[in-house]
């Protein structure tokens, strides 16, 4: 593991209210103060969980069935929820993926490698750093010490924005909410990887039927603006009503500690511990809300268009233990 110099970018897509589109924004350290002001806001109570709906089997694989010798959950250093640095942008990893050949990938938000203006909203029109861009996995990054300690590295091999450009994608919901990138983990670092979500465990599958109002939601984000305080990284809250016009592509959530710049890309789990989505939007209005892109839709799009043969999301080895 190596220490690196100071890079101060934070990746987020920000919108002023729940009806507007969203986009990446570099945020100054003043955002940390704003976070402290809103982090204390409480969420509503949850309703009884919905019956589990199994995902299409080929979209997921158990860790012990993958062609990979994963580290144990206790010993792994590269997992969902670690920091990534892509160029000058810091984000958070979401889920672990494998392909038919046994290559290992970690997901982050597509906008983490975006190069456009902060106010751009359409992923089909936004620019990104190219495929092949180096990405590092880190811990302990913050605005004072820089990017902290490098845990490993990988290469950007898929970005939904770039793929939508190439395809000439025109569907409004796909362009607005398809916000997934894949980082291929360097072979020397694969043995450090475990697919379990920190603290919560899981994922236990993929949510394919959306959320219900006040359903419990769980996440883990590692924004460098949190200065390593794990109590701020462990996030739980409730879902709001899904918008029918989004056609399942996006979910609105209200977390006790809302996602902030640098949490972008982090994984969200539903009440059964199933992979629900990827943090894509940070709301500025009160109460603070986040939008997450639906991972079922995003993964299906990647499977159809990434050129990665047999792409699957890996289930966690640690049991899910939602509150």
Wavefront OBJ file of the C-alpha trace (Angstrom):
o trace
v 0.000 0.000 0.000
v 1.347 3.420 -0.858
v 0.623 6.958 0.232
v -0.178 9.488 -2.469
v -0.166 13.234 -2.869
v -3.005 15.683 -2.475
v -5.936 15.600 -4.894
v -9.012 17.475 -3.776
v -11.848 16.644 -6.165
v -15.159 15.235 -4.937
v -17.644 13.709 -7.288
v -21.385 14.247 -6.999
v -24.386 15.013 -9.124
v -26.472 17.701 -7.480
v -29.997 18.903 -8.020
v -32.100 21.462 -6.169
v -35.307 19.430 -5.922
v -36.520 15.926 -6.545
v -38.030 16.647 -9.950
v -34.907 17.989 -11.618
v -32.164 15.998 -13.377
v -28.752 15.651 -11.811
v -25.057 15.852 -12.605
v -21.516 15.633 -11.203
v -20.123 18.569 -9.232
v -16.745 19.305 -7.686
v -17.461 20.555 -4.165
v -15.255 22.668 -1.922
v -14.671 21.846 1.727
v -17.628 24.035 2.690
v -19.775 21.050 1.722
v -18.590 19.307 4.862
v -20.220 21.973 7.009
v -23.432 21.677 5.062
v -23.363 17.926 5.598
v -23.063 18.296 9.358
v -26.111 20.554 9.316
v -28.315 18.032 7.537
v -26.880 14.758 8.831
v -28.837 14.944 12.048
v -32.204 14.911 10.281
v -34.158 11.729 11.025
v -36.025 9.533 8.591
v -39.485 8.027 8.788
v -40.329 4.629 10.126
v -40.365 1.565 7.955
v -43.179 -0.689 6.900
v -43.035 -4.468 6.747
v -40.612 -5.705 4.071
v -41.907 -6.870 0.726
v -41.671 -10.557 -0.191
v -38.374 -11.288 -1.906
v -38.467 -11.409 -5.688
v -35.477 -13.354 -7.045
v -33.382 -11.709 -9.730
v -32.700 -13.385 -13.030
v -30.215 -16.081 -11.908
v -27.505 -15.295 -14.435
v -27.229 -11.700 -13.168
v -25.726 -12.839 -9.850
v -23.267 -15.452 -8.677
v -22.307 -16.692 -5.224
v -18.729 -15.869 -4.286
v -17.814 -19.536 -3.877
v -19.199 -20.298 -7.353
v -17.145 -17.617 -9.092
v -13.776 -18.479 -10.632
v -12.026 -16.290 -8.068
v -10.235 -16.895 -4.779
v -11.746 -13.996 -2.835
v -10.342 -12.797 0.471
v -12.468 -13.353 3.551
v -14.745 -10.528 4.611
v -12.575 -9.975 7.699
v -9.237 -9.821 5.885
v -10.183 -8.071 2.633
v -8.972 -4.521 2.044
v -10.729 -3.868 -1.284
v -14.496 -4.108 -0.942
v -17.655 -2.220 -1.762
v -17.480 1.091 0.091
v -13.792 1.921 -0.437
v -12.715 5.217 -1.946
v -11.765 5.506 -5.601
v -9.777 8.229 -7.313
v -10.299 8.710 -11.041
v -8.339 11.698 -12.245
v -9.031 14.271 -9.535
v -12.478 12.903 -8.587
v -13.074 10.871 -5.424
v -15.990 8.422 -5.334
v -17.088 5.239 -3.521
v -17.244 1.691 -4.903
v -20.569 -0.164 -4.965
v -20.584 -3.878 -5.872
v -18.115 -6.542 -6.998
v -18.594 -8.168 -10.407
v -16.941 -11.039 -12.271
v -16.960 -12.247 -15.850
v -16.829 -15.642 -17.535
v -13.024 -15.637 -17.507
v -12.730 -14.888 -13.794
v -11.762 -11.236 -14.091
v -12.875 -9.093 -11.144
v -14.450 -5.636 -11.318
v -15.634 -3.032 -8.855
v -18.386 -0.625 -9.775
v -18.479 3.116 -9.367
v -20.717 5.826 -10.815
v -20.152 6.706 -14.467
v -20.088 10.378 -13.559
v -16.979 9.797 -11.420
v -14.914 10.008 -14.605
v -17.020 12.783 -16.140
v -15.261 15.768 -17.690
v -18.182 18.088 -18.433
v -19.649 21.048 -16.609
v -21.299 20.650 -13.230
v -24.722 21.584 -14.590
v -24.834 19.008 -17.393
v -27.621 16.485 -16.809
v -27.826 14.074 -19.727
v -25.527 11.049 -19.575
v -25.994 10.537 -23.305
v -24.428 13.930 -23.957
v -21.847 14.221 -21.167
v -18.166 13.505 -21.696
v -15.977 11.134 -19.703
v -12.362 10.169 -19.362
v -11.637 7.339 -21.814
v -11.722 3.599 -21.344
v -8.282 2.588 -20.098
v -8.066 5.385 -17.524
v -6.245 4.319 -14.357
v -8.260 4.213 -11.118
v -6.950 3.677 -7.588
v -8.658 2.155 -4.540
v -7.884 4.093 -1.376
v -8.642 4.546 2.304
v -8.224 7.544 4.568
v -8.423 10.228 1.912
v -9.559 13.629 3.170
v -9.186 17.298 2.219
v -6.209 17.784 4.554
v -4.019 14.727 3.973
v -4.964 14.112 0.329
v -5.901 10.712 -1.043
v -4.611 8.700 1.909
v -3.309 5.168 1.415
v -3.606 3.315 -1.876
v -4.994 -0.200 -1.406
v -4.800 -1.293 -5.026
v -5.547 -0.193 -8.544
v -7.479 -0.991 -11.671
v -8.517 0.247 -15.078
v -11.756 1.775 -16.300
v -13.188 -0.777 -18.747
v -16.854 0.236 -18.959
v -18.659 3.544 -18.591
v -22.385 3.745 -19.295
v -22.071 7.330 -20.520
v -19.465 6.435 -23.129
v -21.474 3.395 -24.183
v -24.639 5.456 -24.583
v -22.691 7.910 -26.745
v -21.483 5.090 -28.958
v -24.938 3.535 -29.254
v -26.732 6.792 -29.933
v -29.010 6.084 -26.959
v -32.087 8.320 -26.903
v -34.386 6.929 -24.198
v -34.851 9.727 -21.665
v -34.776 7.583 -18.519
v -31.768 5.607 -19.684
v -29.886 8.818 -20.477
v -30.836 10.379 -17.134
v -30.269 7.490 -14.730
v -27.834 4.988 -16.297
v -24.809 5.895 -14.161
v -22.552 2.835 -13.800
v -18.874 2.302 -14.531
v -16.736 -0.807 -14.046
v -13.123 -0.864 -12.895
v -11.171 -4.016 -13.738
v -9.061 -4.874 -10.697
v -5.374 -5.421 -11.392
v -4.517 -9.158 -11.130
v -2.075 -8.557 -8.270
v -4.881 -7.002 -6.202
v -7.649 -9.559 -6.792
v -6.671 -11.516 -3.676
v -7.507 -8.462 -1.550
v -11.135 -8.323 -2.736
v -14.321 -9.421 -0.974
v -17.834 -8.626 -2.269
v -19.545 -7.983 1.094
v -20.930 -4.548 1.948
v -19.140 -3.164 5.028
v -21.101 -3.367 8.293
v -24.387 -4.486 6.675
v -23.266 -7.624 4.829
v -24.870 -8.813 1.621
v -25.803 -8.251 -1.102
v -28.135 -11.249 -1.015
v -29.435 -10.804 -4.564
v -30.718 -8.037 -6.840
v -33.923 -6.104 -6.223
v -36.003 -6.216 -9.411
v -39.339 -4.835 -8.218
v -38.436 -1.381 -6.915
v -39.225 0.078 -3.515
v -42.307 0.874 -1.489
v -42.739 4.060 0.593
v -40.901 3.852 3.942
v -39.126 0.610 3.067
v -35.843 0.348 4.968
v -32.738 1.105 2.889
v -29.054 0.585 3.760
v -25.805 1.968 2.350
v -22.136 2.616 3.064
v -20.367 5.679 1.664
v -16.747 6.752 2.080
v -16.661 10.404 1.122
v -13.324 11.955 2.036
v -15.344 14.832 3.523
v -16.234 12.481 6.398
v -12.587 12.321 7.525
v -12.818 8.588 8.220
v -15.689 8.733 10.730
v -17.277 5.323 10.181
v -20.493 6.325 11.945
v -21.056 8.746 9.071
v -20.195 6.106 6.474
v -22.785 3.628 7.764
v -26.058 4.897 6.329
v -29.642 3.753 6.764
v -32.980 5.326 5.990
v -36.155 4.808 4.020
v -37.313 4.883 0.444
v -39.812 7.379 -0.878
v -42.369 6.605 -3.554
v -40.839 5.526 -6.874
v -41.860 7.814 -9.723
v -43.842 5.907 -12.404
v -42.385 8.124 -15.117
v -38.897 6.792 -14.315
v -39.907 3.271 -15.416
v -37.919 1.665 -12.619
v -34.646 3.390 -13.503
v -34.374 5.474 -10.316
v -35.324 5.386 -6.629
v -35.653 8.261 -4.158
v -34.282 7.679 -0.659
v -34.055 9.666 2.564
v -31.150 8.555 4.721
v -30.366 9.441 8.324
v -26.924 10.503 7.091
v -27.587 11.483 3.473
v -25.121 10.782 0.707
v -22.747 13.694 0.160
v -20.065 14.523 -2.442
v -17.566 11.662 -2.530
v -20.222 9.072 -1.645
v -21.207 8.999 -5.326
v -21.377 5.470 -6.692
v -21.927 3.804 -3.324
v -24.155 0.732 -3.045
v -27.684 0.711 -1.661
v -29.467 -2.374 -0.308
v -33.181 -2.951 0.167
v -34.860 -4.316 3.302
v -33.876 -7.894 2.359
v -30.253 -6.989 1.692
v -30.623 -7.142 -2.085
v -28.620 -4.803 -4.309
v -30.938 -1.917 -5.114
v -28.895 0.787 -6.745
v -25.988 3.188 -7.048
v -25.848 6.684 -5.541
v -26.157 9.135 -8.397
v -27.796 12.321 -7.106
v -27.365 14.566 -4.107
v -30.348 16.820 -3.400
v -29.966 20.343 -2.038
v -33.543 20.874 -0.876
v -34.808 20.002 2.598
v -35.364 17.314 3.634
v -32.144 16.075 1.997
v -32.930 13.325 -0.498
v -30.790 11.157 -2.755
v -31.566 9.508 -6.068
v -30.047 6.128 -6.801
v -29.825 4.522 -10.211
v -31.464 1.083 -10.320
v -28.712 -1.565 -10.465
v -30.967 -4.147 -12.111
v -31.488 -1.843 -15.098
v -27.868 -0.664 -15.119
v -26.448 -4.189 -14.976
v -28.754 -5.444 -17.715
v -27.602 -2.552 -19.897
v -23.947 -3.323 -19.161
v -24.426 -7.031 -19.865
v -25.954 -6.214 -23.233
v -23.513 -3.497 -24.294
v -20.191 -3.685 -22.433
v -18.653 -6.543 -24.394
v -17.804 -8.237 -21.073
v -18.783 -11.885 -21.468
v -20.778 -13.365 -18.588
v -20.838 -10.244 -16.412
v -22.401 -11.012 -13.003
v -22.798 -9.292 -9.649
v -21.150 -11.263 -6.839
v -23.183 -11.904 -3.696
v -21.677 -11.083 -0.325
v -20.034 -13.716 1.854
v -21.037 -11.931 5.066
v -24.703 -12.369 6.048
v -26.986 -9.370 5.762
v -27.823 -7.794 9.132
v -30.058 -4.794 8.545
v -31.380 -2.930 11.567
l 1 2 3 4 5 6 7 8 9 10 11 12 13 14 15 16 17 18 19 20 21 22 23 24 25 26 27 28 29 30 31 32 33 34 35 36 37 38 39 40 41 42 43 44 45 46 47 48 49 50 51 52 53 54 55 56 57 58 59 60 61 62 63 64 65 66 67 68 69 70 71 72 73 74 75 76 77 78 79 80 81 82 83 84 85 86 87 88 89 90 91 92 93 94 95 96 97 98 99 100 101 102 103 104 105 106 107 108 109 110 111 112 113 114 115 116 117 118 119 120 121 122 123 124 125 126 127 128 129 130 131 132 133 134 135 136 137 138 139 140 141 142 143 144 145 146 147 148 149 150 151 152 153 154 155 156 157 158 159 160 161 162 163 164 165 166 167 168 169 170 171 172 173 174 175 176 177 178 179 180 181 182 183 184 185 186 187 188 189 190 191 192 193 194 195 196 197 198 199 200 201 202 203 204 205 206 207 208 209 210 211 212 213 214 215 216 217 218 219 220 221 222 223 224 225 226 227 228 229 230 231 232 233 234 235 236 237 238 239 240 241 242 243 244 245 246 247 248 249 250 251 252 253 254 255 256 257 258 259 260 261 262 263 264 265 266 267 268 269 270 271 272 273 274 275 276 277 278 279 280 281 282 283 284 285 286 287 288 289 290 291 292 293 294 295 296 297 298 299 300 301 302 303 304 305 306 307 308 309 310 311 312 313 314 315 316 317 318 319 320 321 322 323
